[in-house]
Amino acid sequence: MNRDLLSKEMISQVRGEDEQEQTFGSYRAATGRNPISRLLDYVSGVFTPILPAMIGAGMIKVLISIFMSLGFLFSDQQVFTSLLSDQQAYTILLVISDGVFYFLPILFAASAARKLNSNMFVAAAIGASVLHPRLTELFQSGEEVRFGDLSVIDGQSASSIILMLVVVWMASYVEKWLDKHTPYWLKVVAVPTLTLMIFIPLMMFVLGPLWGYLGQHLSDGLAWLFDNAGVFAGLLLGGAMSLLIMAGMQYIMATDYDRLAYKLGYDHVFPVVVAAVLAQTGAAFGVFFKSKNVKVKTLAFWTGLLAMMGVVEPAMYGVTMRFKKPFVAALIGGALGGAFMSLFGTEATAIGGISGLPSLGLFVGPTFIYAILGMLISLVTAGVITYFMGFVDEKDEHSQVVSTSDMNASPSPNSVVEKSPGS
């Protein structure tokens, strides 16, 4: 076999690359008219291969929530007496439903590397390093974790999708540069080793702590706003919550408002978070009613249903962000619903692990009716705006695939259909 051909084949196997057809979505990302549009296309495209796992796990999570609300299932401090006698049943079921979401940064890193044409397994190793159980144990000990004089990333910052995207993007350039300038006989060892040695410390000791620092100050700023700005605080957080989820900031904030709810017996932030989740639900259902593509309608319906039950990621990354305008509609709906929640001082008496309709029981009290109305405002507003503002729909299955030979040609005018208010 020709030496150059053998070299290319071995390198391809070592790097874990596989040749795939370019999708219409990635083509749009490459030729987007503005950086924000390209970013949303890219993030959504990275999540597309992961969606089936997220939807399946999300449905199990919803079923567990329903069983708990019906009294068939209790937490691991109680006994699952109706169907099982094992106290650990809840924990096991939780692991089944939550494993995908817990390790989502690893899956995201691998998928992002695949789109960037770099080694997806090296990228996954970068993500796995900051989620290692031994590191998690150190954080749970309550002591400050340091490496010499350096701060260390915490588990909350490690869950940031944007942070992982930045690290994998940077790593892809360094990896390709090393691959190009390293002798062939040394590539299999030097390229992955140097990539890991550069970017695991960079994420663990530099970018991660910086991200956590920013998140903590953001959380403090929001707390100040809720103490002093009232409606404006609900408007701002409701509108920005989906962006904060992308940034992984919701975990940092959750710690603070959970502590506040325990101290005061109520919380004003969690209702706004629920409003933002219901806005993503409304936007997904807006796509369902507006789209003419059967596959898009099916995806929008099921992910919207999951979002309504509190599992928002599939709808946000797989539908609203994918079509961009529905994502904007969700931000608007969340802002209006959040402002309404804050205007009437809607209170959550506890913080739940899920933030959709199953969280209604947490609002039982004097402001219960305002919680329901705030949810409806978010859902309906986002859905109506999505429907009447329109979006670029995928006309049919054939328009979603662009062959390699067509990449240098202009896209066919029949490949997309612009949805307008009059359509």
Sequence and secondary structure as in RCSB ss.txt:
>XXXX:A:sequence
MNRDLLSKEMISQVRGEDEQEQTFGSYRAATGRNPISRLLDYVSGVFTPILPAMIGAGMIKVLISIFMSLGFLFS
DQQVFTSLLSDQQAYTILLVISDGVFYFLPILFAASAARKLNSNMFVAAAIGASVLHPRLTELFQSGEEVRFGDL
SVIDGQSASSIILMLVVVWMASYVEKWLDKHTPYWLKVVAVPTLTLMIFIPLMMFVLGPLWGYLGQHLSDGLAWL
FDNAGVFAGLLLGGAMSLLIMAGMQYIMATDYDRLAYKLGYDHVFPVVVAAVLAQTGAAFGVFFKSKNVKVKTLA
FWTGLLAMMGVVEPAMYGVTMRFKKPFVAALIGGALGGAFMSLFGTEATAIGGISGLPSLGLFVGPTFIYAILGM
LISLVTAGVITYFMGFVDEKDEHSQVVSTSDMNASPSPNSVVEKSPGS
>XXXX:A:secstr
  HHHHHHHHHHHHHT     EEHHHHHHHT SSHHHHHHHHHHHHHGGGHHHHHHHHHHHHHHHHHHHTTS   
TTS  TTT   TTHHHHHHHHHHHHHHTHHHHHHHHHHHHTTS HHHHHHHHHHTT HHHHHHHHTTS  EETTE
E   HHHHT HHHHHHHHHHHHHHHHHHHHHS HHHHHHHHHHHHHHHHHHIIIIIIHHHHHHHHHHHHHHHHHH
HHHTTHHHHHHHHHHHHHHHHHTHHHHHHHHHHHHHHHHS BSSHHHHHHHHHHHHHHHHHHHHH   HHHHHHH
HHHHHHHHTT  HHHIIIIIHHHSHHHHHHHHHHHHHHHHHHHTT  BSS  S  SGGGGGGG STTHHHHHHHH
HHHHHHHHHHHHHH  EEE  GGGGEE GGGTTS   TTSEEE  TT 
